[in-house]
């Protein structure tokens, strides 16, 4: 293990280093690039050319400036088995609340993204403290549709009926995207999609400036149909998963990279 250190702050605001969102003991978290590193913390300059790579207290070199496709590990979900837990404690097979109105729970059959080491960038909606990447979709009041978090504005109302009074840009370690059969999940009391938008700041598939009318929530849910069906028919084979270096499930890695390329404006405009 690395040197012993005092507890330190993580989750600093992008705009100000005065906003410490959480404090953890060394070995549990790594350091975002913009924090003032203790000089005793080792860097990875001898094994990595990435200026954002730092070494954690277990001696593992982690990249702390990657994009995110998901929720932060600090967000809260409600499970049948364990009650309310943070996202980083959620496991495959846990039954998680997906609709607060009906009290419906569904099993987590996969994690589209599960990355415990790397630090991601998230939008934090207040006062719900929902933290998700800008492309991850969340249900808003009116229209009952899932939109990318980047489209939510101060004054908008989330599916919970709660008004968004402030939005912060934060960084946290850990990135998670649990998949449920319905494609939805309750996070911090807000119903969110399991999926992301593959075109910046759009909830529907666009060709140039024209919308094809297909929501990215629907598109992603349809492409996950074979995966869902397999895990329903052969549940024993879905109790473990493997992930890429980026933390993306092998079930979705090829689809994700292919459709990210396909839906890029330069390729479909």
BELVEN-V250556 format. One record per pair of residues at least 12 apart in sequence whose ideal C-beta (glycine too) atoms are under 8 Angstrom apart, sorted by the first residue. I is the first residue (numbers start at 1). J is the second residue. Records with the same first field share a line. If there is no record, write none. Layout:
BEGIN
I = J + J
END
This chain:
BEGIN
1 = 27 + 57 + 58 + 59
2 = 26 + 27 + 41 + 42 + 55 + 56 + 57 + 58 + 59
3 = 40 + 41 + 57
4 = 26
5 = 26 + 38 + 40 + 41 + 57
6 = 26
7 = 23 + 24 + 25 + 26
8 = 23 + 24 + 26 + 29 + 31 + 35 + 38
9 = 21 + 22 + 23 + 35
10 = 22 + 23 + 24 + 29 + 30 + 31 + 32 + 35 + 171 + 172 + 173
11 = 32 + 74 + 170 + 171 + 172
12 = 32 + 34 + 35 + 170 + 171
13 = 168 + 169 + 170
14 = 34 + 121 + 169 + 170 + 171
15 = 169
17 = 34 + 35 + 36
19 = 168 + 170
21 = 74 + 124 + 170 + 172
22 = 74 + 172
26 = 56 + 57
27 = 56 + 57 + 58
29 = 56 + 173
30 = 54 + 56 + 62 + 64 + 117 + 119 + 173
31 = 54 + 56 + 64
32 = 64 + 65 + 119 + 171
33 = 51 + 52 + 54 + 64 + 65
37 = 54
41 = 54 + 55
42 = 55 + 59
43 = 55
44 = 61
47 = 61
48 = 61
50 = 63 + 65
52 = 64 + 65
56 = 117
60 = 117
62 = 117 + 118 + 119 + 173
63 = 118 + 119
64 = 118 + 119 + 171 + 173
65 = 119
66 = 118 + 119 + 120 + 246
67 = 120 + 121 + 133
68 = 120 + 121 + 122 + 132 + 133 + 136 + 175
69 = 112 + 113 + 133 + 135 + 136 + 175 + 177 + 196 + 248 + 256
70 = 112 + 113 + 120 + 132 + 133 + 136 + 175 + 176 + 177 + 196
71 = 87 + 122 + 131 + 132 + 133 + 136 + 175 + 176 + 177 + 187 + 192
72 = 87 + 120 + 122 + 131 + 132 + 170 + 172 + 174 + 175 + 176
73 = 86 + 87 + 88 + 116 + 172 + 173 + 174 + 175 + 176
74 = 86 + 87 + 88 + 129 + 131 + 172 + 174
75 = 87 + 129 + 130 + 131 + 132 + 187 + 188
76 = 129 + 187 + 188 + 189
77 = 90 + 96 + 97 + 178 + 185 + 186 + 187
78 = 96 + 97 + 186
79 = 94 + 95 + 96 + 97 + 105
80 = 94 + 95 + 96 + 105
81 = 94 + 95
82 = 94
87 = 174 + 176 + 178 + 187
88 = 116 + 174 + 176
90 = 108 + 176 + 178
91 = 108
92 = 108 + 109 + 110 + 111 + 238 + 239 + 240 + 241
93 = 107 + 108 + 239
94 = 107 + 108
95 = 107 + 108
96 = 108 + 178 + 180 + 185 + 186
97 = 185 + 186
98 = 180 + 182 + 184 + 185 + 186 + 191
99 = 182 + 184 + 186 + 191
100 = 160 + 186 + 189 + 191
104 = 182
106 = 180 + 181 + 182
107 = 180 + 181
108 = 178 + 179 + 180
109 = 179 + 180 + 181 + 227 + 228 + 231 + 232 + 238
110 = 178 + 179 + 227 + 231 + 238 + 241 + 249 + 251 + 252
111 = 176 + 177 + 178 + 179 + 241 + 243 + 249
112 = 177 + 178 + 179 + 194 + 195 + 248 + 249 + 251 + 252 + 256
113 = 175 + 176 + 177 + 246 + 247 + 248 + 249
114 = 175 + 176 + 177 + 241 + 243 + 247 + 249
115 = 174 + 175 + 176 + 243 + 246 + 247
116 = 173 + 174 + 247
117 = 173 + 174
118 = 173 + 174 + 175 + 247
119 = 171 + 172 + 173
120 = 133 + 171 + 172 + 173 + 174 + 175
121 = 133 + 134 + 169 + 170 + 171
122 = 169 + 170 + 171 + 172
123 = 149 + 150 + 152 + 167 + 168 + 169 + 170
124 = 167 + 168 + 169 + 170
125 = 149 + 152 + 158 + 164 + 166 + 167 + 190
126 = 164 + 165 + 166 + 167 + 168
127 = 162 + 165 + 166
128 = 158 + 160 + 162 + 164 + 188 + 189 + 190
129 = 188
130 = 158 + 187 + 188 + 190 + 192
131 = 170 + 172 + 188
132 = 149 + 187 + 192
133 = 149 + 175 + 196
134 = 148 + 149 + 150
135 = 148 + 149 + 150 + 196 + 197 + 198 + 200
136 = 148 + 149 + 177 + 192 + 193 + 195 + 196
137 = 149 + 192 + 193 + 195 + 196 + 197 + 203 + 216 + 217
138 = 152 + 158 + 159 + 190 + 191 + 192 + 193
139 = 158 + 159 + 184 + 190 + 191 + 192 + 193
140 = 152 + 156 + 157 + 158 + 159
141 = 156 + 157 + 158 + 159 + 161
142 = 157
144 = 159
145 = 203 + 215 + 217
146 = 192 + 193 + 195 + 203 + 215 + 216 + 217
147 = 197 + 203
148 = 196 + 197 + 200 + 201 + 202 + 203
150 = 200 + 201
151 = 201 + 203
152 = 164 + 167
153 = 167
154 = 166 + 167
158 = 190
159 = 190 + 191
160 = 189 + 190 + 191
162 = 189 + 190
175 = 247
177 = 194 + 195 + 196
178 = 194
179 = 194 + 224 + 227 + 228
180 = 194
181 = 228 + 232
183 = 195 + 217 + 220 + 221 + 224
193 = 217 + 220
194 = 220 + 221 + 224
195 = 216 + 217 + 220 + 221
196 = 216 + 220
197 = 216
198 = 216 + 259 + 260 + 263
199 = 216 + 263 + 265
202 = 216
203 = 215 + 216 + 217
204 = 216
205 = 219 + 263
206 = 265 + 268
207 = 268 + 269
208 = 268 + 269
223 = 255 + 259
224 = 252
227 = 251 + 252
END
